[in-house]
Amino acid sequence: MNELKNYQFPEPSAVSKFFWWCCGADAQILARCSWSDHVKYFCLGGIVLATGFMGMLSMGFAMYIIFNIWVACIIGPIWGLIVFNLDRFIVSSTGKGDGKDTISKNELVNALPRLFMAGLLGLTISAPLEIYIFDKEIQLQVSIRKDERVTELKTKIQARYVKELAELDAEKKRLDKIYREKEQQVKEQDKQLNDEMSGNAGARGYGQEARKKEARLNELKGERDAALQKTEDLQKQIDEKIKQREDEVAGEKEKILASAPGLLERLLALEDVPGSTIPVLMVRLLFIFIEIAPVLFKLMLMYSPYDYLNDNVSKIIQVRQGIGIKEEFYKDVKGGLVDYRAHYVPNTIIDITEKLLERQKQLSNRIIDKWAEGEEKKIDADPGKYIKLEDPTA
């Protein structure tokens, strides 16, 4: 152990000082501490820096999904710095508690606000990174959801055309029936005309009766052709409606399939992936634990040379500024012992000011008394000098 008598403090590197700064530790004090303190606060700073880096990746990926790569490159680092600053504040403002390697109930209760803030940050960081980790499964689920949306939309669009197409189809059937009736009448009339011309129905030849039947036949053919034309026109309308319906379905389908899923849609798709509940929960808990780990670790750290030196420096600074400390001097409302701090310099200034004001008051009273005595003597010597009578007739 003789070689430890001249123990030399390890020379911290610039990287070590940076990591110490990340967790809010005093590099000047740490430079005079043992190697174990160097390692503890180096690792603590590394965790804080890692959370800021994860925050940058998370927000960058989210902005890339919502906007584009350029917005992601701007917003991502800014959000990473915000997360880093919040974590640095949470860690640096978390005290050591009782200095034991266990967390007491009182320490846990006091740390709950910081743990809540750290956990909330962990949730916001984990969501976009979960999307990135499970991207393949999400894409498959998004494809399934798109197919379901296409089917649902197709059903809705077809439902809008059902009534109109049914009316057109009913009208077409009515016209088809008229056409068939007219066609049958034409055939019958043509047969009668042929019978008349051949003599089967009476006198043979093209007589007056044959001409009447021929005129009627031509009339029926015109009615038949008109019914056929209306049927064909109506069929064109039906075909156009069907094509319009199919074009609308195809257009909406193309929009759905071509649309890129947003952040919320990907999160919802991830929730719908079969068997994703436990893996997603594990990833989420991992990020939350990474966020709250520095706070928990600080509560579990035992007192080390850094803590004692830090307390010592704080007391030296207070004493130099005229602040006296009496440890565990009085009890608070809960019965706990509280340190008493006497602020000597402000108290001295207050005492001097009070004495000065009191002395000034005494001197002022004495001056007034002396002045009053002199005035009384002048009045006794010549009272008329101080009495001025006004002439009422003036």
Summary of the structure (lengths in Angstrom):
residues: 394
radius of gyration: 50.2
end to end distance: 113.9
largest distance: 178.8
contacts: 1060
relative contact order: 0.10
helix: 78%
strand: 4%
